[in-house]
Amino acid sequence: APYAQGYVTSKWAGEVLLEQAHRRSGLPVTIARCSLILPHSSWPGELNAQDMLTRLLYGIRKTGLAPTSMSSPQPLDGLPVDLVAGFLGALATQTAQGLKIYHVCHSAKTGLSLDSIVEQAHQHWSCEALEPGEFWPLFRLRLAGLPPQEQRLSPLAILQRWEKGGKGELRLDNSQFLAKLHELALDDSVPQLDQTYLQRSLLAPLGTAGP
């Protein structure tokens, strides 16, 4: 089954019910569609172990293997959890009106991509870099050889997300989100997702290379 299929389906069903309630009875509804939620921008070490990016990096660290490309050069549209939580908390203190939908995601045209993140992981942990056709079968084999607890923290169960080649990132219209950030005076809370953030908040907390 696709990664997080149950979660995505339940969110979709919830949105359908809320929109129907709004149309039928005028119930005020506010929906926040969050993209990838990244680690805290100023609290290094606070990771979501079940997140797909954390799993991928954990697997690279444990196996000592990295792909030369993830076929995903576009900047990530994810946002650190502190910004997402601050935005949702601010929304919750306001009186809802009508039907509002916010795509809570980054719109930077430059910055960290999955390709650049994997390249930095390769350098940070001195991993062996392999072409994708060679990398994925060997990566799967080595992940399958990890102890059960480490397998559960690895991307073994979700490798199909990347094995057949990356798909272009879906770019969402976040103009309403950005406008609301401005209204809430949270413009300055959008961090720069750069190499410093990557090293401090993702690579360093996962430790040193090797099993």
C-alpha positions as CSV (number, residue, x, y, z in Angstrom):
1,A,0.0,0.0,0.0
2,P,1.2,3.6,-0.6
3,Y,3.0,5.3,2.2
4,A,0.6,6.7,4.9
5,Q,-2.4,5.7,2.7
6,G,-4.7,5.3,5.7
7,Y,-3.7,8.7,7.1
8,V,-4.2,10.4,3.8
9,T,-7.6,8.7,3.2
10,S,-8.9,9.6,6.7
11,K,-7.9,13.3,6.2
12,W,-9.7,13.3,2.8
13,A,-12.8,11.8,4.4
14,G,-12.7,14.3,7.2
15,E,-12.5,17.2,4.8
16,V,-15.4,15.9,2.7
17,L,-17.6,15.8,5.8
18,L,-16.6,19.2,7.0
19,E,-17.2,20.8,3.6
20,Q,-20.6,19.1,3.4
21,A,-21.5,20.5,6.9
22,H,-20.4,23.9,5.8
23,R,-22.6,23.8,2.6
24,R,-25.6,22.4,4.4
25,S,-25.6,24.4,7.6
26,G,-23.1,27.2,7.3
27,L,-20.8,25.6,9.8
28,P,-17.5,27.7,9.8
29,V,-14.7,25.4,8.7
30,T,-10.9,26.0,8.6
31,I,-8.8,23.3,7.0
32,A,-4.9,23.3,7.1
33,R,-3.3,20.9,4.6
34,C,0.2,20.5,5.9
35,S,3.0,19.2,3.6
36,L,6.2,17.6,5.0
37,I,6.6,18.6,8.6
38,L,10.3,19.0,9.3
39,P,12.2,19.0,12.7
40,H,12.2,22.0,15.0
41,S,14.3,24.9,13.7
42,S,15.9,25.6,17.0
43,W,15.7,22.4,19.1
44,P,18.2,20.0,17.5
45,G,17.6,16.3,18.3
46,E,13.8,16.4,18.2
47,L,13.0,14.0,15.3
48,N,9.9,12.2,14.2
49,A,11.3,8.7,13.8
50,Q,8.3,7.6,11.6
51,D,8.8,10.5,9.1
52,M,9.8,9.4,5.6
53,L,12.8,11.7,5.5
54,T,14.1,10.7,8.9
55,R,13.7,7.0,7.9
56,L,15.6,7.5,4.7
57,L,18.5,9.3,6.4
58,Y,18.6,6.8,9.1
59,G,18.8,4.0,6.5
60,I,21.7,5.8,4.7
61,R,23.5,6.2,8.0
62,K,23.1,2.6,9.1
63,T,24.0,1.0,5.7
64,G,26.7,3.4,4.7
65,L,25.2,3.6,1.3
66,A,23.9,6.7,-0.6
67,P,22.4,7.1,-4.1
68,T,24.1,9.5,-6.5
69,S,20.6,10.9,-7.2
70,M,17.1,10.7,-5.9
71,S,15.7,12.2,-9.1
72,S,14.2,15.0,-7.0
73,P,16.0,18.3,-7.5
74,Q,13.2,20.6,-6.6
75,P,13.3,22.4,-3.2
76,L,11.3,20.7,-0.5
77,D,8.1,22.4,0.4
78,G,8.2,21.2,4.0
79,L,8.2,23.5,7.1
80,P,9.7,23.1,10.6
81,V,7.2,21.8,13.2
82,D,7.6,25.0,15.3
83,L,6.3,27.2,12.5
84,V,3.4,24.7,11.7
85,A,2.4,24.5,15.3
86,G,2.6,28.3,15.8
87,F,0.4,28.8,12.8
88,L,-2.2,26.2,13.8
89,G,-2.2,27.6,17.4
90,A,-2.8,31.1,16.1
91,L,-5.7,29.9,13.8
92,A,-7.3,28.2,16.8
93,T,-7.5,31.4,18.7
94,Q,-9.5,33.2,16.0
95,T,-13.2,33.0,15.3
96,A,-13.7,30.9,12.2
97,Q,-15.8,32.3,9.3
98,G,-16.9,30.6,6.1
99,L,-14.7,27.9,4.5
100,K,-11.0,28.5,4.6
101,I,-8.4,26.1,3.2
102,Y,-4.6,26.7,3.8
103,H,-1.8,24.8,2.1
104,V,0.8,25.0,4.9
105,C,3.9,24.6,2.9
106,H,7.1,26.4,1.8
107,S,7.2,28.2,-1.5
108,A,11.0,28.8,-1.8
109,K,12.4,28.3,-5.3
110,T,15.8,27.6,-3.9
111,G,16.9,25.6,-0.9
112,L,17.1,22.0,0.2
113,S,16.0,19.4,-2.2
114,L,15.9,15.6,-1.6
115,D,18.9,15.4,-4.0
116,S,20.9,18.0,-2.0
117,I,20.0,16.4,1.3
118,V,21.2,12.9,0.2
119,E,24.4,14.5,-1.2
120,Q,25.1,16.1,2.2
121,A,24.3,12.9,4.0
122,H,26.8,11.1,1.7
123,Q,29.5,13.6,2.7
124,H,28.6,13.9,6.4
125,W,28.8,10.1,7.0
126,S,31.4,9.3,4.3
127,C,29.0,6.9,2.6
128,E,29.6,4.9,-0.5
129,A,27.8,6.6,-3.4
130,L,26.1,4.3,-5.9
131,E,24.2,4.9,-9.1
132,P,20.4,4.4,-8.5
133,G,20.2,1.1,-10.4
134,E,22.9,-0.4,-8.2
135,F,21.9,1.4,-5.0
136,W,18.3,0.4,-4.4
137,P,18.7,-3.4,-4.6
138,L,21.8,-3.3,-2.3
139,F,20.2,-0.8,0.0
140,R,17.1,-3.0,0.4
141,L,19.3,-6.0,1.1
142,R,21.3,-4.2,3.8
143,L,18.2,-2.8,5.4
144,A,16.7,-6.3,5.5
145,G,19.8,-7.5,7.3
146,L,19.4,-5.0,10.2
147,P,18.1,-6.1,13.6
148,P,14.2,-5.9,13.8
149,Q,14.2,-2.7,15.9
150,E,16.5,-0.9,13.4
151,Q,14.4,-2.2,10.5
152,R,11.4,-0.5,12.1
153,L,13.2,2.8,12.1
154,S,14.5,2.4,8.6
155,P,12.8,3.1,5.2
156,L,12.5,-0.6,4.4
157,A,8.7,-0.7,4.5
158,I,8.4,2.4,2.2
159,L,11.2,1.9,-0.3
160,Q,8.8,1.7,-3.2
161,R,8.3,5.4,-2.8
162,W,11.6,6.0,-4.4
163,E,12.8,2.8,-6.1
164,K,11.2,3.4,-9.5
165,G,12.5,6.9,-9.8
166,G,11.4,10.2,-8.2
167,K,8.3,12.0,-9.2
168,G,8.1,15.7,-9.5
169,E,7.0,17.4,-6.4
170,L,3.4,18.7,-6.5
171,R,3.7,22.4,-6.1
172,L,0.7,23.7,-4.1
173,D,-0.8,27.2,-4.1
174,N,0.1,28.5,-0.6
175,S,-0.8,32.1,-1.3
176,Q,-3.7,32.0,1.3
177,F,-1.3,30.5,3.8
178,L,1.3,33.3,3.2
179,A,-1.4,36.0,3.4
180,K,-2.6,34.5,6.7
181,L,1.0,34.4,8.1
182,H,1.2,38.1,7.3
183,E,-2.1,38.8,9.0
184,L,-0.9,37.0,12.1
185,A,2.4,38.8,12.0
186,L,4.3,35.5,11.6
187,D,6.1,36.4,8.4
188,D,9.5,36.5,10.2
189,S,9.0,32.9,11.6
190,V,9.5,31.3,8.2
191,P,13.1,29.9,8.5
192,Q,15.8,29.5,5.8
193,L,16.0,25.8,5.0
194,D,19.7,25.7,4.2
195,Q,22.8,23.6,4.9
196,T,23.1,24.9,8.4
197,Y,19.5,23.8,9.2
198,L,20.2,20.4,7.6
199,Q,23.3,19.7,9.5
200,R,22.0,20.9,12.9
201,S,18.4,19.6,12.8
202,L,18.6,16.4,10.7
203,L,22.1,15.0,10.2
204,A,23.8,15.7,13.5
205,P,20.9,14.3,15.6
206,L,21.1,10.9,13.8
207,G,24.7,10.5,15.0
208,T,27.7,9.0,13.3
209,A,27.9,6.5,10.5
210,G,28.0,2.8,10.8
211,P,25.9,0.2,12.6
